Amino acid sequence: MARKYFGTDGIRGETNRSPMTAAMAMRVGMAAGAHFRRGDHKHRVVIGKDTRLSGYMLENALVAGFTSVGMDVVLVGPMPTPAVALLTRSMRADLGVMISASHNPYADNGLKLFGPDGYKLSDADELAIEALIDGEVPLAAAADIGRAKRIEDARGRYIHFAKATFPEDLRLDGLRVVVDCANGAAYQVAPSALWELGAEVVAIGVEPNGKNINDHVGSTAPATLQETVVASGAAIGIALDGDADRLIVVDEGGRVIDGDQLMAVIAGGWARRGRLNGGGLVATVMSNLGLERHLKAQGIGLVRTKVGDRYVLETMRSRGHNVGGEQSGHIILSDYATTGDGLVAALQVLAEMVRADAPASEVLHRFDPVPQILKNVRFSGGKPLEAASVIDVIAAAEADLAGRGRLVIRPSGTEPVIRVMAEGDDRGEVEAVVDRICAAVQAAV
C-alpha cells in the first residue's frame, strides 16, 4: 500500500504548507503517540531538532500532540539525527522524533521517527500512523496528560558516545581539521568531540540563525570547506549536513571525497582487521561502478539496495553486514549506531589516516570512479515511466550499456522528479543515453 505522508525519510515539505504544518505535526504526535502506547508503563518520547526557524513551531506542536495522548516528552534541542536515535534507546523511550529536513534549505522541514530500538520505523508502522492521522485518536483523561521536560546534558551524552567510537590507542594530536557543520544540528557537538580527541579544529558553519542552515555550507555545498582547508593548511576537511547524518570529506588539496570512497576506506580497513561482517558492504543502486570493481579486487562483496538509507539498513540487518551507506554520504556503521552518523563515520576515516600516517589524498582516494551522469526531470502529475515511448527508450539504452555500464531510473521519494542516472567507461555514450531518456520522459509529461 502506498504511503500518503511518509516518503523515503519521514515526512518532509515546505513549512506552513501541507503536510508540513503545525496542525499536521500535532496530528503526527497524537497518532504516533497512540500507536506506540503499549503496556502499562509511563510512555516517553524524545524530540530533537536542527536549527531551522520552523523547528520551534513544530516542536511545540509535537509536544501538544504527544502529551494529549498521555506521553511524556523529553526535549533535547538542536542535536544530530543519530543522537536522537541514540537517546531514544538509552533513555528507554518508546519513540524518538527528529525535526529536520536534512540537507534541504531552511524553508523546508520534516519529521523523522524512530522506534524504541532506535531504528527508523518500518513501512507497517508508518502506514498504521498514517491511518491514525486521518482518523480519530483517543485522548488521555485529564489526569493522564503527559508532561514535557528539557534535558540540558544531551550534548555531553552524545559527545561521550562519539568519542568512544574512536580507537583508544589513537589520538588526533597535531592534526588540523576543518569541520563544516552546515549551520545545523552538529554545530556544537562536532567541533567539541574533535577538539577533545586532540585535533586542532577550524570550525565553519557554526553560527546558525534559523535561516542559514545548508546555505553555501555543509555536505551539499563544499566550496567554502574546500577554500578553508587549502587556506588554513589543514590535513582534512569534514562536512556534515543539516542534521549531521551525512558526511563528505575534502582532502588537503581541496578535492572532494564522496561517500563511495569513504565506504571503501572504512570497509577496507575493517576487513584488514577482521572487523567487516557479512563479507562486504551494502550500498544503493546509485553507488559508482568503480566502487564495485575496487571491492571485488579485494575480495569484498557489494550488495545493492534501492535508494534510501532505511533500505540500506534493512539489508544490513537481514544479511549481517556492519558497514553500509550511500554515495551522498549517509554511512551506517551498525557496530555503533542505528542510523547514518556523519561524525562517527568521520572519526573512522580519521582513524585510517592516523594509522596510515599519510596525507588524506593518499589514504582516502581508493579508486577511480567511472563517468556517472545524473539528471532530474520534473513532472507535475501522471506516471511518465509507464509510458510506452519511455519504456522503449529505456530498453534500448540498457541494451547499449550491457556489459559496459549501468542504468538507474527512479522517481524521487521526496519531490516530483524522475532521476535518470547512467554510468560506464565511455562518458560520451553515458551522456547520450541520459539525454535520450530525459527527452523521452519530458515528452511523456
BAMAR-150646 format. One record per residue (C-alpha): x, y, z. Coordinates in steps of 0.2 Angstrom, whole numbers, padded with zeros to 4 digits, always signed. Each point is the difference from the previous one (the first is absolute). Layout:
XYZ
...
***
This chain:
+0000+0000+0000
+0007+0017-0005
+0003+0012+0014
-0009+0017+0000
+0012+0011+0011
+0016-0010+0003
+0013+0000-0013
+0017-0009+0000
+0006+0010+0015
-0015+0005+0011
-0012+0014-0004
+0007+0015-0009
-0005+0016-0009
-0001+0019+0000
-0004+0007+0017
-0018+0006+0002
-0006-0009-0015
-0008-0017+0001
+0006-0012+0006
+0013+0010+0010
-0011+0010+0011
-0002+0002+0018
-0017-0008-0001
+0008-0015-0008
+0014-0001+0012
-0013-0001+0014
-0009-0013-0009
+0016-0010-0002
+0003+0001+0018
-0017-0006+0005
+0000-0014-0013
+0018-0006+0004
-0003+0002+0018
-0016-0011-0001
+0009-0013-0011
+0015-0002+0012
-0010+0000+0016
+0002-0019+0005
-0001-0006+0017
-0003+0008+0017
+0017+0009+0002
+0001+0019-0001
+0004+0003-0018
+0013+0012-0006
+0006+0008-0016
+0016+0009-0004
-0001+0015-0012
+0016+0008-0008
+0001+0013-0014
+0013+0009-0011
+0001+0019+0000
-0014+0005-0012
-0011+0014+0005
-0015-0011-0002
+0007-0012+0012
-0008+0010+0015
-0017-0001-0008
+0000-0018-0004
+0008-0005+0017
-0014+0008+0009
-0013-0008-0011
+0008-0017+0003
+0000+0003+0019
-0019+0004-0001
-0003-0015-0010
+0010-0013+0011
-0006+0007+0017
-0018+0000-0006
+0001-0019-0001
+0009-0002+0016
+0018-0001-0005
+0014+0009+0009
+0012+0010-0011
+0018+0002+0002
+0007+0015-0010
+0019+0000-0004
+0000+0015-0012
+0012+0001-0015
+0008-0017-0001
+0006-0011-0015
-0013-0013-0006
+0011-0014+0006
+0001+0007+0017
-0019+0000+0001
+0000-0019-0005
+0013-0003+0013
-0009+0009+0014
-0016-0008-0004
+0008-0017+0004
+0010+0005+0015
-0014+0009+0008
-0012-0015-0003
-0012+0011-0009
-0014-0007-0010
+0003+0012-0015
+0012+0013-0007
-0003+0014-0012
+0013+0011-0009
-0007+0016-0007
+0011+0003-0016
+0000+0001-0018
+0018-0006-0001
+0009+0009-0014
-0015+0010-0006
-0001+0019+0001
-0006+0008+0016
-0018+0002-0007
-0003-0018+0000
-0001-0011+0015
-0005-0018+0004
-0003-0013+0013
+0010-0016+0002
-0006-0013+0012
+0009-0014+0009
-0007-0015+0010
+0006-0005+0017
+0014-0009-0007
+0007+0015-0008
-0003-0005-0018
-0011+0009-0012
-0018-0006-0001
-0005-0014-0011
-0012+0002-0015
-0013-0009+0011
+0002+0013+0014
-0001+0015-0011
-0016-0007-0009
-0008-0003+0017
+0005+0018+0006
-0007+0007-0017
-0017-0008+0004
+0000+0008+0017
+0004+0017-0007
-0015-0001-0011
-0011-0008+0013
-0005+0003+0018
+0013-0002+0013
-0006-0002+0018
+0006+0013+0012
+0006-0003+0018
-0010+0004+0015
+0004+0017+0008
+0010-0009+0014
+0010-0010-0013
+0006+0014-0011
+0019-0001-0003
+0013+0012+0006
+0015+0008-0010
+0017+0002+0007
+0016+0007-0008
+0017-0008+0004
+0015+0010+0000
+0014-0013-0001
-0005-0008-0016
+0014+0007-0010
+0013-0007+0013
-0008-0017-0001
+0002+0000-0019
+0017+0007+0000
+0006-0014+0012
-0008-0013-0011
+0008+0006-0016
+0017+0001+0008
-0002-0018+0006
-0001-0006-0018
+0018+0007-0003
+0013-0014+0003
+0008+0002+0017
+0017-0002-0006
+0000+0015-0012
-0001+0019+0002
-0002+0014-0011
+0014+0011+0007
+0007+0012-0012
-0013-0003-0014
-0008+0015-0006
-0018-0003-0005
-0012+0011-0007
-0018-0005+0004
-0015+0008-0009
-0016-0003+0010
-0012+0008-0013
-0006+0012+0013
-0010-0015+0006
-0003-0012+0014
+0018-0005+0003
+0007+0018+0001
+0004-0003+0019
+0004-0018+0001
+0011-0004-0015
+0013+0013+0004
+0000-0004+0018
+0002-0019-0003
+0015+0003-0012
+0008+0012+0012
-0001-0012+0015
+0008-0013-0011
+0015+0011-0002
-0003+0008-0018
+0004+0018-0004
-0018+0005-0005
-0005+0013-0013
-0019+0001+0001
-0011+0008-0013
-0019-0001-0002
-0002+0002+0019
-0010+0016+0001
-0018-0005-0003
-0013+0014-0001
-0015-0010-0005
+0001+0003-0018
+0018-0004-0005
+0000-0019+0002
+0008-0008-0016
+0002+0017-0007
+0017-0001-0010
+0007-0011+0013
-0002-0019+0005
+0002-0016-0010
-0011+0006-0015
+0010+0016-0002
+0019-0004+0004
+0008+0015-0009
+0002+0010+0016
+0008-0015+0008
+0011-0003-0014
+0006+0018+0000
+0003+0000+0019
+0009-0017+0000
+0013+0007-0013
+0001+0017+0008
+0003-0007+0018
+0012-0013-0005
-0011-0013+0008
+0003-0019-0002
-0019-0004-0004
-0017+0008-0001
-0016-0008+0007
-0017+0006-0006
-0016-0005+0008
-0018+0004-0005
-0013+0009+0009
-0005-0015+0012
+0018-0007-0001
-0005-0018-0006
+0010+0003-0016
+0019+0002-0003
+0011+0007-0014
+0019+0002+0002
+0012+0012-0009
+0018-0005-0001
+0015+0012+0004
+0000+0006-0018
-0019+0005+0000
-0006-0016-0010
-0017-0006+0005
-0001-0018+0006
-0018-0008-0001
-0008-0013+0009
+0005-0014-0012
+0018+0003+0004
-0003+0002+0018
-0009-0017+0001
+0015-0008-0009
+0012+0007+0012
-0010-0006+0016
-0004-0017-0007
+0017-0003-0006
+0008+0005+0017
-0013-0010+0009
+0003-0015-0011
+0019+0000+0003
-0004+0000+0019
-0013-0014-0002
-0014+0012+0005
-0010+0000-0016
-0016-0011+0002
-0009-0008-0014
+0015-0001-0012
-0004+0017-0007
-0010+0016+0001
-0017+0006-0005
-0003+0015-0011
-0014+0006-0012
-0002-0001-0018
+0007+0017-0002
+0018-0005+0007
+0013+0001-0014
+0005-0015-0010
+0018+0004+0004
-0004-0004+0019
-0007-0017-0005
+0016-0004-0010
+0012+0006+0013
-0009-0010+0014
+0000-0015-0011
+0019+0001-0003
+0002-0001+0019
-0012-0015+0002
-0013+0012+0008
-0018-0002-0006
-0013+0013-0004
-0018-0002+0003
-0011+0014-0008
-0017+0006+0006
-0012+0013-0006
+0003+0018+0004
-0002+0005+0019
+0010-0003+0015
-0015-0009+0008
+0001-0014-0014
+0019-0001+0002
-0002-0003+0019
-0014-0013-0003
+0012-0010-0011
+0014+0002+0012
-0011-0007+0014
-0007-0014-0010
+0017-0006-0007
+0012+0004+0015
+0010+0014-0008
+0007+0014+0011
+0005+0013-0013
-0011+0008-0012
-0005+0016-0008
-0003+0011-0014
+0010+0010-0013
-0007+0016+0008
+0008-0003+0016
-0012-0009+0011
+0011-0013+0008
-0007-0013+0012
+0012-0009+0012
-0011-0011+0009
+0013-0005+0013
-0003+0017+0007
-0017+0008-0006
-0017-0004-0007
+0000+0013-0013
+0013+0010-0011
+0012+0010+0011
+0011+0013-0008
+0011+0003+0015
+0003-0018+0004
+0004-0004-0018
+0012+0014+0000
+0009-0006+0015
+0002-0017-0009
+0007+0009-0015
+0012+0010+0011
+0005-0016+0009
+0006-0008-0017
+0010+0016-0004
+0008+0000+0017
+0005-0019-0002
+0006+0003-0017
+0010+0015+0005
-0003+0007-0018
-0009+0015-0008
-0019-0001-0003
+0004+0000-0019
+0009-0016+0002
-0011-0009+0013
-0017+0005-0006
+0000-0002-0019
-0002-0019-0002
-0006-0001-0018
-0004+0010-0016
-0019+0002-0002
-0007-0004-0017
-0009+0015-0009
-0017+0001+0008
-0013+0012-0006
-0016+0004+0010
-0014+0012-0006
-0017+0004+0007
-0016+0002-0010
-0014+0009+0010
-0018-0005-0003
-0016+0006+0007
-0011-0015-0001
-0003-0017-0008
+0012-0015-0002
+0013+0004-0014
+0010-0015+0003
-0015-0011-0005
-0001+0008-0017
+0003-0012-0014
+0012+0013-0009
+0011+0001+0016
+0000-0018+0003
+0007-0003-0018
+0013+0013+0002
+0006-0007+0017
+0001-0018-0007
+0010+0006-0015
+0012+0009+0012
+0002-0015+0011
+0005-0010-0015
+0013+0013-0005
+0008+0000+0017
-0001-0019+0003
+0017-0006+0007
+0008+0017-0001
-0011+0010+0013
-0016+0002+0010
-0016+0009-0001
-0011+0006+0014
-0017+0009-0002
-0011+0004+0015
-0012+0012+0006
+0006+0010+0015
-0008-0004+0017
+0000+0018+0006
-0004+0011-0015
-0009-0002-0017
+0015-0004-0011
+0006-0015-0010
+0018-0003+0003
+0010-0007-0015
+0017-0007+0003
+0012-0009-0011
+0018-0005+0002
+0013-0009-0010
+0018+0002-0007
-0005+0011-0015
-0006+0017+0006
-0006+0005-0017
-0011-0016-0001
-0006+0003+0018
-0005+0018-0003
-0009-0005-0016
-0010-0014+0009
-0006+0012+0014
-0005+0014-0012
-0010-0012-0011
-0009-0006+0015
-0003+0017+0008
-0007+0006-0017
-0012-0015-0001
-0006+0003+0018
-0002+0019-0003
-0011-0004-0016
-0010-0012+0011
-0004+0013+0013
***
